[in-house]
């Protein structure tokens, strides 16, 4: 029995990055031998075991054969005779197909160290094209390593294009697509994930609502980048620069979907795109079974982002309605994500994106005024039910009008 560290742990150590999860491959062992040493079996498809003390994953070396459609369409074979090289060749990228033995000796049969030095993401073997999930995984690695100067090898991009055209991407489950996409959104350059999917044709299959934004013009006065698809990519990039949470990054991606439905005769204007986009946002949320907090914020940002941009112009009544829609009294935490996504939208506009965004602080202050109004005095007056609600809203409106008046001179 020989045990090797494999995959990301080896890659990240060589890159000088922090190693988080460590996976192991066991060569020359049977499931029975593993269990005899106290390893606990997990996984239905192929033998994976948890270490009895550390809980780390140890997988028996295996080969695989394409036997069906999609990510799950494989038959796995494990046997003590399967070599480390046979196990590594089934992996996606050369930089993920390296191993280390117990003495720290590197095993690199497919040139992973060479590609690390050259900053290239390259597939290990033609078997890459058998697994559609690898299109998303490579796009995610491109997003992760873009700040280090990595690029995707042209021959790998060709295989990704072939997979996108094959129809196999449709076999990916909603859960798998969301898992890869949500992880990519939290990388340092999440826009690279979507740019990669766009360049290889996969975005058209998985997120046609975003794909159709490319080539749609916007008024150059407000959007010097002009192309709506390019704008959205810049907004997603800015959502990472601002270190926004997942829900806000997802909202940044979907906020302008309505512009893809504007008739070309009306270009470059996009009147009421906020309302027209809601149906598409709901459609995407449902297709990928997106978590509820991400769903809700994406809808709110789609509908209300222009309100945030025009914050100084909003009447007290409009501010009141905005905070009611955000459910601010119960979800005060939501304001930061909303304002953050809107700021990312403002910043995703080439040179115009370098302008300050004072609307964010203005809305934060207005929200504090709104939340400072307590229902307790009204309850003490004996108000209840609809009467209480009406009086509370009147008090909040008064507070917002006072806040607006206090800030009107400086703004």
Secondary structure by P-SEA (a helix, b strand, c coil): cbbbbbcaaaaaaaacccccbbbbbbccccaaaaaaabbbbbbccccccccccccbbbbccbbbbbcccccccbbbbbcccccaaaaaaaccccccccccccccbbbbccaaaaaaaaccccccccccccccaaaaaaaaaaaaaccccccccaaaaaaaaaaaaccccccccaaaaaaaaaaaaacccaaaaaaaaaaacccccccccccccccccccccccccccaaaaaaaaaaaaaaacccaaaaaaaacccccccccccccccccccccccaaaaaaaaaaaacccaaaaaaaaaaaacaaaaaacccccaaaaaaaaaaacccccccaaaaaaaaaaaaaaccccccccccaaaaaaaaaaaaaaaccaaaaaaacccaaaaaaaaaaaaaaaaaaaaaaacccc
